[in-house]
Amino acid sequence: MELKPVSERFILHWGEMGSRWGVNRTVAQIHALLYLAGRPMEAEEIATTLGVARSNVSTSIKELQSWKLVRTVHLMGDRRDHFETSTDVWELFKLIVEGRRQREIDPTIATLKGFLDNPDLAGEDPGAQQRIRETLEFIEILTTWSEEMLRFKPETLMKMLGVGAKISQTFRGSKDDTKNAPPT
């Protein structure tokens, strides 16, 4: 597959963003390629299109599959595995949020709860104890909120985001609500 200039820049940028988010650049580029292609591709075509080693494609595909972002499909008359991703940006967003929750948030919640259940906590500074409790409460509230938001249909969520932006703009004029907010 020959990439057109905008698609190539999109894929390169997605790779850069992936590396900033802690994802291997090639993994992110493969996902971007499959997303833009909107069709199943076999590993050799992916490798050729992106100019990366076939072994790198295999390893990257496995990582994308562990995130449930890529699935294997078979095409009639072709014995090779082909790979595809959803072209629904909301579905991808939900998968990424769920993957991050499982890999990052859930272990943090478990660790914080372990700290609070540990008898040694009593020997810690009261301020440190309070901050651990507050951190756990904050993460649990955000997690519950995000889970609730992701249950909505994309159309409803888009409307809610629009309403949220309007509410934010309304309160932006209030000095009490914005004095600690970062500059816009």
N, CA, C and O of each residue as an XYZ file, in Angstrom:
736
protein
N       0.855     -1.171      0.000
C       0.000      0.000      0.000
C       0.902      1.235      0.000
O       1.828      1.335      0.805
N       0.635      2.139     -0.874
C       1.405      3.380     -0.912
C       0.651      4.456     -0.145
O      -0.521      4.725     -0.408
N       1.344      5.061      0.805
C       0.718      6.090      1.625
C       0.763      7.439      0.938
O       1.776      7.823      0.353
N      -0.339      8.146      1.016
C      -0.386      9.523      0.531
C       0.205     10.411      1.619
O       0.298      9.988      2.772
N       0.607     11.638      1.275
C       1.325     12.494      2.240
C       0.614     12.731      3.577
O       1.248     12.650      4.629
N      -0.681     13.018      3.553
C      -1.385     13.300      4.807
C      -1.469     12.037      5.662
O      -1.271     12.093      6.876
N      -1.760     10.905      5.034
C      -1.811      9.647      5.778
C      -0.453      9.324      6.384
O      -0.366      8.877      7.527
N       0.597      9.550      5.621
C       1.939      9.289      6.133
C       2.239     10.171      7.345
O       2.783      9.694      8.341
N       1.891     11.442      7.264
C       2.129     12.350      8.387
C       1.283     11.959      9.599
O       1.746     12.045     10.736
N       0.039     11.528      9.353
C      -0.836     11.077     10.441
C      -0.189      9.896     11.159
O      -0.109      9.878     12.387
N       0.266      8.921     10.398
C       0.873      7.714     10.977
C       2.148      8.070     11.741
O       2.366      7.570     12.845
N       2.983      8.921     11.168
C       4.208      9.337     11.855
C       3.877     10.079     13.150
O       4.496      9.837     14.186
N       2.901     10.980     13.083
C       2.507     11.718     14.277
C       1.948     10.770     15.344
O       2.262     10.906     16.526
N       1.123      9.816     14.923
C       0.535      8.868     15.875
C       1.634      8.053     16.557
O       1.536      7.731     17.740
N       2.670      7.729     15.804
C       3.813      7.034     16.386
C       4.513      7.886     17.430
O       4.899      7.391     18.489
N       4.678      9.178     17.128
C       5.292     10.104     18.089
C       4.428     10.221     19.339
O       4.941     10.190     20.458
N       3.121     10.354     19.150
C       2.226     10.457     20.298
C       2.265      9.165     21.109
O       2.275      9.202     22.340
N       2.284      8.041     20.432
C       2.365      6.759     21.126
C       3.578      6.695     22.032
O       3.480      6.246     23.174
N       4.718      7.141     21.532
C       5.931      7.088     22.353
C       5.807      8.024     23.560
O       6.380      7.743     24.612
N       5.083      9.110     23.429
C       4.864     10.016     24.570
C       3.902      9.415     25.590
O       3.944      9.754     26.773
N       3.030      8.516     25.118
C       2.069      7.861     26.008
C       2.620      6.554     26.569
O       1.916      5.832     27.275
N       3.878      6.250     26.255
C       4.481      5.030     26.773
C       4.250      3.807     25.910
O       4.402      2.677     26.375
N       3.881      4.025     24.646
C       3.649      2.930     23.714
C       4.759      2.968     22.665
O       5.136      4.040     22.191
N       5.270      1.818     22.314
C       6.294      1.721     21.280
C       5.830      2.435     20.013
O       4.680      2.291     19.598
N       6.719      3.196     19.409
C       6.390      3.988     18.214
C       5.822      3.114     17.090
O       4.819      3.473     16.473
N       6.454      1.980     16.825
C       5.984      1.109     15.743
C       4.607      0.543     16.047
O       3.776      0.418     15.148
N       4.359      0.202     17.294
C       3.032     -0.294     17.696
C       1.979      0.750     17.345
O       0.954      0.429     16.743
N       2.235      1.996     17.721
C       1.282      3.077     17.445
C       1.132      3.309     15.941
O       0.025      3.552     15.462
N       2.226      3.236     15.198
C       2.152      3.441     13.749
C       1.347      2.338     13.074
O       0.567      2.614     12.162
N       1.522      1.104     13.504
C       0.753      0.002     12.916
C      -0.725      0.203     13.192
O      -1.562      0.009     12.311
N      -1.044      0.594     14.421
C      -2.452      0.833     14.724
C      -3.020      1.959     13.858
O      -4.133      1.849     13.343
N      -2.255      3.036     13.700
C      -2.701      4.154     12.865
C      -2.895      3.712     11.414
O      -3.868      4.105     10.770
N      -1.975      2.899     10.901
C      -2.092      2.401      9.527
C      -3.367      1.581      9.358
O      -4.116      1.792      8.403
N      -3.619      0.657     10.265
C      -4.828     -0.171     10.166
C      -6.088      0.676     10.296
O      -7.088      0.420      9.627
N      -6.035      1.677     11.155
C      -7.177      2.566     11.347
C      -7.472      3.338     10.066
O      -8.621      3.407      9.631
N      -6.440      3.918      9.464
C      -6.646      4.693      8.242
C      -7.009      3.815      7.054
O      -7.829      4.198      6.220
N      -6.394      2.631      6.978
C      -6.669      1.732      5.851
C      -8.132      1.299      5.858
O      -8.759      1.183      4.804
N      -8.666      1.061      7.044
C     -10.066      0.670      7.150
C     -10.362     -0.692      6.551
O     -11.505     -0.991      6.206
N      -9.331     -1.517      6.426
C      -9.494     -2.866      5.865
C      -8.439     -3.780      6.476
O      -7.422     -3.305      6.982
N      -8.677     -5.081      6.430
C      -7.670     -6.010      6.943
C      -6.394     -5.958      6.104
O      -6.437     -5.823      4.881
N      -5.263     -6.068      6.795
C      -3.964     -6.090      6.114
C      -3.152     -7.246      6.678
O      -3.253     -7.563      7.863
N      -2.350     -7.872      5.831
C      -1.487     -8.943      6.322
C      -0.149     -8.350      6.733
O       0.209     -7.250      6.313
N       0.581     -9.080      7.551
C       1.785     -8.569      8.186
C       2.836     -8.085      7.180
O       3.477     -7.058      7.405
N       3.012     -8.801      6.095
C       4.029     -8.408      5.115
C       3.686     -7.057      4.486
O       4.569     -6.229      4.263
N       2.398     -6.837      4.201
C       1.978     -5.547      3.639
C       2.197     -4.413      4.647
O       2.602     -3.311      4.276
N       1.927     -4.695      5.913
C       2.159     -3.694      6.955
C       3.641     -3.354      7.024
O       4.017     -2.182      7.069
N       4.491     -4.399      7.032
C       5.942     -4.199      7.113
C       6.452     -3.383      5.932
O       7.251     -2.463      6.104
N       5.990     -3.721      4.739
C       6.430     -3.019      3.533
C       5.950     -1.566      3.534
O       6.711     -0.654      3.212
N       4.704     -1.362      3.893
C       4.130     -0.015      3.892
C       4.856      0.908      4.866
O       5.128      2.067      4.553
N       5.166      0.381      6.050
C       5.798      1.211      7.080
C       7.330      1.167      7.028
O       8.006      1.960      7.685
N       7.862      0.238      6.248
C       9.316      0.124      6.165
C       9.945     -0.383      7.450
O      11.010      0.083      7.854
N       9.284     -1.339      8.092
C       9.806     -1.915      9.331
C       9.986     -3.423      9.137
O       9.431     -4.014      8.211
N      10.761     -4.021     10.014
C      11.030     -5.454      9.931
C       9.763     -6.261     10.198
O       8.918     -5.871     11.004
N       9.652     -7.375      9.517
C       8.488     -8.263      9.666
C       8.376     -8.744     11.117
O       7.272     -8.859     11.649
N       9.516     -9.023     11.754
C       9.502     -9.471     13.150
C       8.958     -8.373     14.068
O       8.271     -8.663     15.048
N       9.265     -7.126     13.751
C       8.756     -5.996     14.523
C       7.236     -5.903     14.388
O       6.535     -5.587     15.349
N       6.742     -6.182     13.189
C       5.296     -6.168     12.965
C       4.632     -7.245     13.823
O       3.620     -6.987     14.475
N       5.202     -8.452     13.823
C       4.614     -9.546     14.604
C       4.548     -9.210     16.086
O       3.521     -9.421     16.731
N       5.630     -8.692     16.620
C       5.673     -8.320     18.035
C       4.678     -7.202     18.326
O       3.979     -7.236     19.338
N       4.618     -6.227     17.452
C       3.710     -5.093     17.642
C       2.254     -5.521     17.558
O       1.419     -5.047     18.330
N       1.947     -6.407     16.632
C       0.570     -6.914     16.502
C       0.153     -7.625     17.786
O      -0.976     -7.462     18.250
N       1.061     -8.415     18.359
C       0.740     -9.119     19.615
C       0.420     -8.123     20.720
O      -0.509     -8.334     21.499
N       1.184     -7.042     20.791
C       0.897     -6.030     21.803
C      -0.457     -5.376     21.553
O      -1.232     -5.176     22.489
N      -0.746     -5.044     20.304
C      -2.043     -4.443     19.975
C      -3.189     -5.404     20.280
O      -4.262     -4.977     20.704
N      -2.966     -6.685     20.067
C      -3.995     -7.675     20.392
C      -4.198     -7.774     21.898
O      -5.319     -7.990     22.358
N      -3.122     -7.618     22.672
C      -3.269     -7.677     24.130
C      -4.108     -6.502     24.637
O      -4.752     -6.598     25.683
N      -4.097     -5.403     23.897
C      -4.922     -4.243     24.228
C      -6.327     -4.367     23.618
O      -7.180     -3.506     23.835
N      -6.557     -5.438     22.857
C      -7.834     -5.669     22.154
C      -8.091     -4.599     21.099
O      -9.238     -4.326     20.746
N      -7.007     -3.994     20.595
C      -7.137     -2.960     19.562
C      -7.037     -3.536     18.158
O      -7.451     -2.892     17.194
N      -6.497     -4.732     18.033
C      -6.351     -5.381     16.728
C      -6.840     -6.817     16.852
O      -6.597     -7.488     17.855
N      -7.524     -7.272     15.825
C      -7.988     -8.660     15.794
C      -7.533     -9.317     14.498
O      -7.318     -8.660     13.479
N      -7.396    -10.614     14.572
C      -7.006    -11.401     13.401
C      -8.257    -11.748     12.615
O      -9.275    -12.137     13.187
N      -8.173    -11.606     11.305
C      -9.280    -12.005     10.429
C      -8.700    -12.854      9.297
O      -7.519    -12.757      8.962
N      -9.555    -13.677      8.726
C      -9.143    -14.509      7.601
C      -9.983    -14.157      6.389
O     -11.191    -13.940      6.485
N      -9.325    -14.108      5.260
C     -10.011    -13.787      4.014
C     -10.125    -15.038      3.165
O      -9.212    -15.863      3.128
N     -11.237    -15.170      2.492
C     -11.495    -16.329      1.645
C     -10.369    -16.492      0.629
O      -9.988    -15.537     -0.048
N      -9.842    -17.705      0.530
C      -8.816    -18.011     -0.459
C      -7.417    -17.575     -0.073
O      -6.491    -17.730     -0.869
N      -7.232    -17.034      1.123
C      -5.919    -16.578      1.562
C      -5.626    -17.220      2.916
O      -6.371    -17.017      3.875
N      -4.555    -17.985      2.996
C      -4.228    -18.704      4.234
C      -3.529    -17.820      5.260
O      -3.405    -18.208      6.422
N      -3.075    -16.648      4.855
C      -2.365    -15.768      5.780
C      -3.326    -15.099      6.760
O      -4.508    -14.907      6.477
N      -2.781    -14.758      7.906
C      -3.550    -13.962      8.867
C      -3.543    -12.515      8.399
O      -2.526    -11.988      7.949
N      -4.693    -11.897      8.516
C      -4.829    -10.476      8.250
C      -5.255     -9.823      9.560
O      -5.828    -10.473     10.434
N      -4.970     -8.543      9.681
C      -5.248     -7.844     10.925
C      -6.047     -6.589     10.635
O      -5.836     -5.899      9.638
N      -6.983     -6.314     11.552
C      -7.794     -5.110     11.397
C      -8.046     -4.494     12.763
O      -7.906     -5.143     13.800
N      -8.416     -3.242     12.733
C      -8.819     -2.533     13.941
C     -10.156     -1.868     13.652
O     -10.566     -1.733     12.500
N     -10.809     -1.467     14.696
C     -12.074     -0.755     14.525
C     -11.801      0.600     13.871
O     -10.753      1.211     14.084
N     -12.746      1.044     13.089
C     -12.656      2.390     12.532
C     -13.577      3.352     13.301
O     -13.751      4.507     12.914
N     -14.157      2.851     14.390
C     -15.018      3.656     15.249
C     -14.154      4.265     16.351
O     -13.697      3.554     17.247
N     -13.932      5.555     16.290
C     -13.039      6.228     17.234
C     -13.509      6.080     18.674
O     -12.680      6.002     19.581
N     -14.816      6.039     18.907
C     -15.332      5.877     20.261
C     -15.035      4.479     20.795
O     -14.663      4.323     21.958
N     -15.198      3.473     19.954
C     -14.882      2.110     20.372
C     -13.401      2.005     20.741
O     -13.049      1.392     21.749
N     -12.543      2.604     19.925
C     -11.107      2.593     20.218
C     -10.808      3.322     21.525
O     -10.017      2.851     22.343
N     -11.439      4.459     21.711
C     -11.245      5.226     22.947
C     -11.622      4.386     24.162
O     -10.888      4.343     25.149
N     -12.763      3.725     24.083
C     -13.216      2.891     25.201
C     -12.230      1.752     25.473
O     -11.930      1.456     26.630
N     -11.730      1.120     24.421
C     -10.760      0.035     24.591
C      -9.475      0.537     25.238
O      -8.905     -0.130     26.102
N      -9.029      1.696     24.825
C      -7.795      2.263     25.385
C      -7.996      2.641     26.854
O      -7.141      2.360     27.693
N      -9.127      3.277     27.159
C      -9.409      3.643     28.549
C      -9.497      2.390     29.413
O      -8.938      2.357     30.510
N     -10.184      1.371     28.938
C     -10.315      0.118     29.699
C      -8.951     -0.541     29.893
O      -8.644     -1.024     30.983
N      -8.136     -0.561     28.843
C      -6.799     -1.150     28.946
C      -5.938     -0.406     29.948
O      -5.240     -1.022     30.753
N      -5.986      0.898     29.899
C      -5.213      1.711     30.848
C      -5.712      1.508     32.276
O      -4.922      1.442     33.218
N      -7.028      1.412     32.422
C      -7.585      1.188     33.760
C      -7.055     -0.134     34.325
O      -6.615     -0.189     35.473
N      -7.099     -1.197     33.516
C      -6.652     -2.507     33.977
C      -5.149     -2.523     34.285
O      -4.721     -3.141     35.260
N      -4.354     -1.847     33.457
C      -2.896     -1.906     33.609
C      -2.336     -0.893     34.603
O      -1.289     -1.132     35.204
N      -3.025      0.239     34.782
C      -2.452      1.317     35.587
C      -3.299      1.683     36.801
O      -2.781      1.780     37.914
N      -4.571      1.883     36.596
C      -5.425      2.385     37.680
C      -5.745      1.286     38.702
O      -5.579      1.494     39.904
N      -6.202      0.125     38.233
C      -6.564     -0.959     39.158
C      -5.404     -1.348     40.069
O      -5.614     -1.492     41.274
N      -4.175     -1.527     39.542
C      -3.062     -1.848     40.447
C      -2.767     -0.719     41.453
O      -2.381     -0.983     42.591
N      -2.952      0.524     41.025
C      -2.727      1.641     41.943
C      -3.762      1.637     43.058
O      -3.421      1.854     44.221
N      -5.018      1.394     42.716
C      -6.071      1.310     43.736
C      -5.765      0.178     44.709
O      -5.873      0.354     45.923
N      -5.382     -0.983     44.181
C      -5.059     -2.124     45.049
C      -3.886     -1.792     45.975
O      -3.903     -2.150     47.153
N      -2.882     -1.117     45.449
C      -1.712     -0.749     46.259
C      -2.103      0.235     47.359
O      -1.704      0.076     48.512
N      -2.887      1.255     46.996
C      -3.316      2.237     47.997
C      -4.170      1.583     49.085
O      -4.019      1.897     50.265
N      -5.067      0.676     48.689
C      -5.876     -0.040     49.685
C      -4.977     -0.888     50.583
O      -5.205     -0.992     51.788
N      -3.957     -1.491     49.981
C      -3.002     -2.270     50.772
C      -2.284     -1.409     51.800
O      -2.071     -1.836     52.934
N      -1.908     -0.188     51.402
C      -1.280      0.730     52.352
C      -2.229      1.023     53.514
O      -1.822      1.012     54.676
N      -3.496      1.285     53.191
C      -4.464      1.648     54.224
C      -4.799      0.475     55.142
O      -5.154      0.680     56.302
N      -4.688     -0.747     54.636
C      -4.949     -1.943     55.447
C      -3.726     -2.389     56.246
O      -3.834     -3.233     57.136
N      -2.592     -1.832     55.934
C      -1.338     -2.240     56.568
C      -1.249     -1.660     57.989
O      -1.393     -0.451     58.166
N      -1.016     -2.504     58.998
C      -0.897     -2.004     60.371
C       0.238     -0.978     60.540
O       0.195     -0.147     61.447
N       1.243     -1.042     59.671
C       2.355     -0.092     59.746
C       1.926      1.335     59.418
O       2.654      2.284     59.710
N       0.752      1.492     58.815
C       0.278      2.834     58.458
C       0.154      3.720     59.701
O       0.362      4.931     59.634
N      -0.185      3.105     60.828
C      -0.351      3.876     62.064
C       0.938      4.599     62.466
O       0.890      5.634     63.131
N       2.073      4.061     62.068
C       3.351      4.683     62.392
C       3.743      5.795     61.444
O       4.738      6.486     61.667
N       2.982      5.970     60.406
C       3.278      7.018     59.424
C       2.757      8.374     59.920
O       1.880      8.444     60.781
N       3.307      9.418     59.367
C       2.871     10.774     59.661
C       1.371     10.900     59.355
O       0.927     10.418     58.313
N       0.581     11.531     60.229
C      -0.857     11.684     59.973
C      -1.158     12.368     58.638
O      -2.133     12.032     57.966
N      -0.323     13.319     58.266
C      -0.535     13.990     56.976
C      -0.347     13.025     55.810
O      -1.108     13.070     54.844
N       0.646     12.160     55.888
C       0.874     11.163     54.835
C      -0.299     10.189     54.774
O      -0.754      9.822     53.691
N      -0.790      9.769     55.955
C      -1.953      8.866     55.987
C      -3.146      9.508     55.284
O      -3.827      8.866     54.485
N      -3.389     10.776     55.588
C      -4.521     11.495     54.999
C      -4.366     11.622     53.489
O      -5.333     11.449     52.747
N      -3.156     11.924     53.032
C      -2.933     12.083     51.589
C      -3.119     10.755     50.853
O      -3.607     10.735     49.723
N      -2.732      9.650     51.491
C      -2.968      8.333     50.870
C      -4.471      8.087     50.750
O      -4.949      7.644     49.705
N      -5.219      8.376     51.824
C      -6.688      8.211     51.774
C      -7.303      9.103     50.691
O      -8.154      8.657     49.921
N      -6.871     10.355     50.639
C      -7.407     11.297     49.647
C      -7.061     10.866     48.223
O      -7.875     11.008     47.310
N      -5.870     10.349     48.041
C      -5.467      9.884     46.709
C      -6.346      8.726     46.269
O      -6.820      8.692     45.133
N      -6.565      7.765     47.185
C      -7.434      6.625     46.860
C      -8.841      7.110     46.536
O      -9.428      6.682     45.542
N      -9.383      7.989     47.354
C     -10.737      8.498     47.126
C     -10.832      9.207     45.773
O     -11.789      9.005     45.026
N      -9.844     10.029     45.468
C      -9.829     10.764     44.202
C      -9.801      9.805     43.009
O     -10.580      9.962     42.069
N      -8.914      8.822     43.045
C      -8.804      7.867     41.930
C     -10.083      7.055     41.802
O     -10.541      6.803     40.687
N     -10.668      6.641     42.923
C     -11.919      5.872     42.859
C     -13.052      6.705     42.279
O     -13.848      6.196     41.490
N     -13.138      7.967     42.654
C     -14.195      8.833     42.114
C     -14.010      9.022     40.613
O     -14.969      8.900     39.850
N     -12.788      9.319     40.183
C     -12.532      9.483     38.745
C     -12.824      8.206     37.968
O     -13.375      8.259     36.869
N     -12.458      7.064     38.531
C     -12.697      5.790     37.870
C     -14.191      5.525     37.726
O     -14.659      5.120     36.662
N     -14.925      5.754     38.791
C     -16.384      5.562     38.742
C     -17.008      6.503     37.719
O     -17.866      6.096     36.935
N     -16.576      7.763     37.730
C     -17.111      8.740     36.781
C     -16.814      8.327     35.343
O     -17.701      8.376     34.492
N     -15.588      7.924     35.066
C     -15.231      7.554     33.691
C     -15.993      6.313     33.243
O     -16.408      6.225     32.088
N     -16.181      5.354     34.146
C     -16.958      4.161     33.791
C     -18.396      4.530     33.453
O     -18.973      4.000     32.503
N     -18.972      5.442     34.231
C     -20.345      5.895     33.966
C     -20.426      6.610     32.618
O     -21.348      6.362     31.840
N     -19.482      7.480     32.341
C     -19.482      8.228     31.080
C     -19.367      7.285     29.879
O     -20.034      7.484     28.864
N     -18.535      6.279     29.996
C     -18.304      5.388     28.864
C     -19.469      4.429     28.609
O     -19.479      3.718     27.604
N     -20.442      4.409     29.510
C     -21.636      3.582     29.284
C     -22.607      4.255     28.303
O     -23.464      3.590     27.719
N     -22.472      5.548     28.128
C     -23.368      6.276     27.232
C     -23.039      5.980     25.776
O     -21.910      5.625     25.438
N     -24.036      6.133     24.927
C     -23.807      6.039     23.489
C     -22.949      7.220     23.058
O     -23.014      8.281     23.679
N     -22.149      7.063     22.012
C     -21.283      8.169     21.565
C     -22.042      9.471     21.311
O     -21.548     10.550     21.638
N     -23.240      9.375     20.732
C     -24.000     10.583     20.428
C     -24.351     11.332     21.720
O     -24.242     12.556     21.792
N     -24.777     10.569     22.738
C     -25.130     11.164     24.024
C     -23.893     11.757     24.681
O     -23.944     12.860     25.226
N     -22.785     11.029     24.631
C     -21.550     11.510     25.234
C     -21.075     12.795     24.559
O     -20.587     13.701     25.235
N     -21.208     12.886     23.245
C     -20.817     14.109     22.541
C     -21.671     15.285     22.993
O     -21.155     16.387     23.180
N     -22.968     15.066     23.172
C     -23.845     16.134     23.657
C     -23.436     16.555     25.068
O     -23.409     17.743     25.391
N     -23.117     15.563     25.904
C     -22.708     15.864     27.277
C     -21.397     16.647     27.293
O     -21.233     17.568     28.093
N     -20.478     16.290     26.426
C     -19.218     17.020     26.343
C     -19.461     18.464     25.912
O     -18.827     19.389     26.421
N     -20.383     18.646     24.971
C     -20.726     19.994     24.525
C     -21.344     20.813     25.641
O     -21.008     21.985     25.815
N     -22.247     20.205     26.396
C     -22.872     20.892     27.530
C     -21.809     21.214     28.580
O     -21.800     22.305     29.151
N     -20.916     20.254     28.829
C     -19.839     20.479     29.800
C     -18.959     21.653     29.404
O     -18.552     22.444     30.255
N     -18.664     21.771     28.115
C     -17.846     22.890     27.637
C     -18.568     24.218     27.859
O     -17.946     25.207     28.247
N     -19.877     24.242     27.612
C     -20.648     25.471     27.818
C     -20.691     25.841     29.293
O     -20.580     27.016     29.643
N     -20.853     24.842     30.160
C     -20.862     25.101     31.608
C     -19.506     25.656     32.027
O     -19.432     26.610     32.801
N     -18.449     25.063     31.522
C     -17.094     25.520     31.848
C     -16.900     26.973     31.426
O     -16.321     27.764     32.171
N     -17.376     27.325     30.245
C     -17.255     28.697     29.764
C     -18.050     29.652     30.640
O     -17.630     30.786     30.873
N     -19.192     29.197     31.121
C     -20.031     30.035     31.989
C     -19.300     30.338     33.291
O     -19.299     31.474     33.765
N     -18.680     29.312     33.861
C     -17.994     29.505     35.140
C     -16.623     30.147     34.997
O     -16.045     30.593     35.988
N     -16.108     30.199     33.807
C     -14.783     30.768     33.594
C     -14.733     32.239     34.002
O     -13.671     32.759     34.344
N     -15.867     32.894     33.965
C     -15.915     34.299     34.351
C     -15.837     34.506     35.857
O     -15.559     35.614     36.315
N     -16.076     33.462     36.623
C     -16.038     33.566     38.079
C     -14.601     33.450     38.571
O     -13.924     32.454     38.314
N     -14.144     34.477     39.278
C     -12.754     34.495     39.747
C     -12.487     33.379     40.753
O     -11.383     32.836     40.787
N     -13.474     33.030     41.568
C     -13.273     31.989     42.575
C     -12.986     30.639     41.923
O     -12.168     29.873     42.434
N     -13.650     30.332     40.795
C     -13.499     29.032     40.150
C     -12.269     28.964     39.265
O     -11.814     27.872     38.925
N     -11.733     30.093     38.892
C     -10.628     30.062     37.919
C      -9.288     30.508     38.491
O      -8.276     30.455     37.792
N      -9.261     30.948     39.752
C      -7.993     31.494     40.268
C      -6.876     30.448     40.311
O      -5.701     30.795     40.187
N      -7.231     29.170     40.488
C      -6.209     28.124     40.511
C      -6.141     27.346     39.203
O      -5.353     26.408     39.077
N      -6.948     27.723     38.247
C      -6.970     27.020     36.961
C      -5.760     27.454     36.138
O      -5.305     28.593     36.242
N      -5.245     26.536     35.318
C      -4.124     26.930     34.445
C      -4.598     27.940     33.415
O      -5.770     27.931     33.039
N      -3.711     28.807     32.951
C      -4.099     29.809     31.957
C      -4.509     29.140     30.652
O      -3.972     28.098     30.277
N      -5.472     29.757     29.965
C      -5.928     29.209     28.673
C      -5.426     30.047     27.533
O      -5.707     29.743     26.373
